[in-house]
Amino acid sequence: MRGGGVRLLDVREEWEFRHGRVPGAVSLPLAYLPSRVAVLPRTERLLVICEHGVRSRVATDLLLRSGFEGAVSVKGGTDAWVRANRPIERG
């Protein structure tokens, strides 16, 4: 993500996102994803994250069916990120 060309989409609900997120993540709750697919950048690789990985896999499947060939679900989600003592943002 630091080098650019990658966007991290957090598909959890807004309240979950505010509670704690991976730095640099962009909030796009899963319920809104189908209506926003057309405006997502096609020039960036999309990494998709949620709490444990279930919603991110659903979102990634939708993105892949919509032509986002490089979309990837982040295994373990934010839960794994926190357990690995990685930094999170709040607010």
N, C-alpha and C positions, 0 to 999 in steps of 0.2 A: 504494500500500500504506500510505503514511503516514496517509492520511485515513480508513483503515478500510474495511470492506466488501469487502476483497480478501484472499485467502489464496494464498500461493505454495507449491505442492506440488512437492517435489523427488522425482522417481520413480526416482532412481538407487539403487544398492545402499548399504547403511549405511556401508560402508568408504569409498565415494566421497564420501558426504555429509560424513563426518568429515574427509576430506582437504581439503575446501574447498567452501563453499556461499555462496549469496547471503544476506546478512543478512536474518533474518526468515523464511527458508524453513522449511517443516515437512517432515520426512522421511516418505515413504510409498512404499517401493519398489514398482515396477510389479507384481511378483509378488503383492503383498498387496492391491493396489487393488481387484480384483473382490470380495473378501470385506469390504472396508471402505467400499464405496460408500454403503451404507445409513446409515452414521454420519457422513458428511461433511456439513458445514453447507450448507444450501440458501439461507441468507440472505447468503452471501458469494460474490463472483465468484471463480472458481478459475483461477489462472494455473498452468500446469504446465511444469516445467523438468527437463531432464536434461543430459547432457554436450554433445550436439550437436543434438538435436532429434528423433531417431528415436523413442526411448521416450516422449517427451512427446507426440508426435503419436498414438501408439497409446493412451496413457492418456487424452488429450483425446477421441479418438473414443469410447472406452468411457464417459467421463463424459457426452458429448453424447447417446449412445444411452440413458443412464440418466436423462436429464431435466435435466442441468446445462447449461442453454441458454447461459450466458455463459462456459463453459470455453474457455480459449485456451492453445495451445502457445506457449511463449516461443521465438521464432526464434533459432537459433544456440546456445541453451543456456548453460550455465555457461562453456563454452569462449569464446564470444563476450563474455560478461560480463568474464572475466579479460583477454582481449585488449584490451578497452576500458579497462583499468586501473581497473575498478570495485572497491570493497572486497569482500573475502571474509572469512568467519569460518572458523576451523578448530577441530577438537577434538570 
